[in-house]
Amino acid sequence: MPLRLIALALLLAPAALRGGGSAAWESNSYADFVKGRFQGVSLTREGRLTLAPRLDEVFSSGEAAVFAVAAAPDGTLYLGTGHRGRVYRIRPGQQAEVFWSAPHPGVFALALDAKGLLYAASSPNGKVWKIENGQASEYYDPQATYIWALAPAADGSLFIGTGDSGRIHRATAAGQGELWYETGQSHVTSLAFDTQGRLLAGSEPNGILYRIEAKDKAFVLYDSPLPEIRSILCAPDGSLYVAALGGSLARKQAEGAQTAPSPTSPLGVVTTTITVTSDAARAQGGVEVKPPAEAAKTPPPVPETALPASVYEMPGVERTAIYRIHPDHTVETLWTSQDENVFDIALRNGTIVFSTDQRGRLYSLGSDLKATLLAETQEGETTRLAAHNGSIYAATANLGKLFRLHGNDQPSGSYESPVHDAGNVARWGRLDWAGSPATGAFAFRTRSGNSARPDRTWSEWSAPLTDPDKTMIASPNARYIQWKAELKSGSIPPALDSVTLTYQPQNTRPIVRGISVLPQWTARAGGAASATASAAAAYSITVTDTGAAGPSTSSGTPTQRVERSGQPQLYISWTAEDPDKDQLEYALHFRGDDEREWKLLKAHLTENTYVQDAEAFADGRYFFRVVASDRLSNTPADAREAELVSPPVVIDQTPPAVNIAPATREGEAIVLRITAEDSASPLRRVEYSLDAAPWRLMQADDGITDGLRETFTLRLPNLPPGEHTIVIRALDAAGNPGLAKTVLR
């Protein structure tokens, strides 16, 4: 990394820790770059952008998808399409031509036998056709809804993989054939032969790879955790490369075929990612797997207007994988992804090449098991691959095209970054990069806007930035930004390692969401505990069983006092937040209901709580205001404030006054008339205690205790003779207790 980038990183690190200040968006890894768009640029697993192998568009069918590709030894290519059900032929050096039109919407499988004869499978409810000189004849009818795969054997027979009954047929001549193996699955999605000429079959929905050793006899090579075995490739050393996916390609392909127009209808663009599921039982792994006889007799019907529910894909879980199955049957996982599906695998000069549904990407997988993103076709999916004479031919969907991947690198290319969200309107700073060579190989452009996706409201791409020392971004201030790198070949192949874009987001105002004021009591300094201790130090009193006091150091007799053990306080708390994660400080103010101006209670608070002595306020209604500021994280010019005022808070620290009129006698009962009154808050509860017995609730004379002044009548019938103590306790809305006592004799 250049010294200026190291210095920039050191300057930005403290700002990132404390919030506010400038920010940096850095792209320097595979995970960062892979989210962008590639045009003539490759991405290594180490996170380097380089020029890609040359990718040329060979043919555009004008149809929704190319489902199948077959390459003849002389370089002639055959393409099976949907949803017009056509087979195209492309001879070396010639234009593509319609070789045959099927009577069904989709041609999902093509195969060339040893004699160069072409077989095509049409669906749904289609057949296998043999095509010679552009003339097709019916070759075999498997009585299946779909035909997914064809595999010509060395003995001249043709194996046919079908759905939705998951069967494999073997045809030996026109109109002659038999059911060869029943998998018990819904679909046989791929067929191939190993180096010993044994048939291999992939299935769905349980993702089982079979080796069919004879009629009605199979061995399970691998039971994948993913639902569908999509592609099988046999390497010269006997290893098998297998692509499995979790989205189940067969379903969407089948949906497209069912809803497609007839072969003569106008073209409709339909997606080709396919998913089919079934309730078919999972085949059991082991040395030998025999087909279930009952399933062969009664295959489940598939309605023309509906298909089974698709396999559920859980976010964050691998949805695709490439496996290597060694000749000793051990399995090695080479590549997985949570974001894209692998559609096909091919060999190019001893290197694995595979295609996905992420903008039609092509990857290579080296011996170190590190994937390199070779190119993007910019189509929805790259469905099939075919290798010929050192080149890879890639067929796509949405639209149905054919591309050729060459060995030579592009003379130039470009990479478009993903959109970056600054979180708010931002001022753009510098754009710095690291790569080789340092100069002459790269040009950068930026554009910005305030919509999440680039559209006509965004600015145009800026003039190119080519000088590493003059990299101030010229795009207008906005919330979103994007950069584009243009790479050019030279004496040193260009390689871009990292790009850093700095910016200053607009500071966002803090938010104060709520204020709470609650009373609490705390121990009074020098209160009851200290008073008791001092009393104990002044007097030493001993009481004997005779009732006589022991010797004393004082001539007086002390009187114990029950003192107030605490003091009332207000616990004031508030909730606040800052969208920019800036550090906040607070100022707390108060104002009485009859006052005009706010008084500062406490400033420079960094916690969102404050405790105030309640006795500093007289009884009455008060308001509290919290002012939040982000000045600790911003310059004085950029700092912003927000405030919130609490609802009115009634402070009532004066207990009710209780008055007991002289007792009267009414028959056998003693009657007391009591008046309770409070000046600040209404009464809530009045109760009495007779001779220190538990408190008993009293009812107001008007039926409810809810006024500032209430009267009560207490009747005490049948009091036993002697002296009695009556205590009346009245509590107001603030919980203050007012007490009064009378003695009855």
ZIBELTA-V596634 format. One line per field, one symbol per residue. psi: psi as a letter, one per 20 degrees, with the letter a starting at -180 (. if undefined). A space follows every 10 residues. Layout:
psi: ???
This chain:
psi: pqhhhghghh hhghhhhiqa arrpopojrg hghiiappnj prorhikppr qrqpoqpgqo hjrhqohqpp pqhjipqppp rqkilqpqpo qpjrqqqohq pqjqhpniqq qpahijpppp pqrrkarpqp ppkjpqqpgp ojlqgqohqq oprhjirpqp prqjilqpqo pirpjprrpg pohirhqoiq qrqaijjqpq pqrpjjlpoq oohrpkpqpo hpnqiqhpoh qpppqhjiqp pppqqiinhh ghghghhhjq rrhirqppoq qjpqpprrjq qpqpqahpoq qphhhhhmqp qoqhiqrqqq ppopqjqpiq qpqporhjjq ppphqrqihq pphrqrpolj pppqqajnkl qpqqorhjkp ppogrpijrg qohqqpppli qpppqrqlro rpqporhqqq hrrqporrpp oihrpqpqdq oqrpaqrhqi iqpqqqqrrj qhppaiirrr prqqoioiin kppiqqprhq qqqpppppqa hppqpphqpp pqroqppqpr pohqppoqqr pqpppkcggh ggghghhhqo pppriiiqqa qqiqirpqpp porpirqqqp opqqpqrphj kqpqqqpprr pqhjqhqqpp gprlpiqkqp ppohiiprqa pqqpppopqk hhjrqhhiqq qqrpprrppp oojpqqpppo qqqrpnciqp pppqpppqig qqqhpprqpo lkrqqpqqpq hjipnjrhpq qqpopnqlpq qapqpppppp pahijpppqq qqpp.
